[in-house]
Amino acid sequence: MPDWLVFLLLTILIVAALGVVFMRSLLYAVIIFGGFSLVMALLWQHFNAPDIAITEAAVGVGTTILMVAVVTRVRGERM
């Protein structure tokens, strides 16, 4: 992977982290967190750590699904 692509992915990670922190909608913050996890898994794979990449992908998908379920359920109860 070229150096400029690694720099781009690291920039996306920083923007996604800031997006999660400053996003007003919980659902959008959870979706951005899922993207953060995907980019992080790609970077772990690039750094020759496939075991950590697979773990990051699995945990990221699992937590994203759980958080989306919780946010939609909490939003439904408030209405």
Secondary structure, DSSP 8 states (H G I E B T S, - for coil): --HHHHHHHHHHHHHHHHHHHH-S-HHHHHHHHHHHHHHHHHHHHHTT-HHHHHHHHHHHHHHHHHHHHHHHHHHHHH-
